[in-house]
């Protein structure tokens, strides 16, 4: 007997749908607990307010990948504006595939779905951040056409910095 390949469905999350909201928080929490996501669970505040915050943020969208009906991957994205291109851009803020779903092409399919949605929004480019030690993610992103950002090689690579305001 030959078993069928698992059915993969990737859809825009509806922030008002309780199922989508619960899956988004669960996937984001799994990502946060992963060493590449910081290794700590989401705070109670983030669990309670993340989905409503996304819903209230213009240009925010999330894609959930489900394999045989089970939520296995998430991309949280923000449509913003590229001044140099004078066009929208989409930043992939969170990109996560559950450990048990990795290595099955789900990440690549989710990235293609993000790109398709970005094109629908008229985006000139996609951006994301990745930890230098996250070799599997870096390999996926490179295979999907991403590379480090530089305007002129003599000026160096762009660096992602942060300043916490708390």
Rosetta blueprint (number, residue, H / E / L):
1 X L
2 X L
3 X L
4 X L
5 X L
6 X L
7 X L
8 X E
9 X E
10 X E
11 X E
12 X E
13 X L
14 X L
15 X L
16 X L
17 X L
18 X H
19 X H
20 X H
21 X H
22 X H
23 X H
24 X H
25 X H
26 X H
27 X H
28 X H
29 X H
30 X H
31 X H
32 X H
33 X H
34 X L
35 X H
36 X H
37 X H
38 X L
39 X L
40 X L
41 X L
42 X L
43 X L
44 X H
45 X H
46 X H
47 X H
48 X H
49 X H
50 X H
51 X H
52 X H
53 X H
54 X H
55 X H
56 X H
57 X L
58 X L
59 X L
60 X E
61 X E
62 X E
63 X E
64 X E
65 X E
66 X E
67 X E
68 X L
69 X L
70 X E
71 X E
72 X E
73 X E
74 X E
75 X E
76 X E
77 X E
78 X E
79 X E
80 X E
81 X E
82 X E
83 X L
84 X L
85 X L
86 X L
87 X E
88 X E
89 X E
90 X E
91 X E
92 X E
93 X E
94 X E
95 X E
96 X E
97 X E
98 X L
99 X H
100 X H
101 X H
102 X L
103 X L
104 X L
105 X L
106 X H
107 X H
108 X H
109 X H
110 X H
111 X H
112 X H
113 X H
114 X H
115 X H
116 X H
117 X H
118 X H
119 X H
120 X H
121 X L
122 X L
123 X L
124 X L
125 X E
126 X E
127 X E
128 X E
129 X L
130 X L
131 X L
132 X L
133 X L
134 X L
135 X H
136 X H
137 X H
138 X H
139 X H
140 X H
141 X H
142 X H
143 X H
144 X L
145 X L
146 X L
147 X L
148 X L
149 X L
150 X L
151 X L
152 X L
153 X H
154 X H
155 X H
156 X L
157 X L
158 X L
159 X L
160 X L
161 X L
162 X L
163 X L
164 X L
165 X L
166 X L
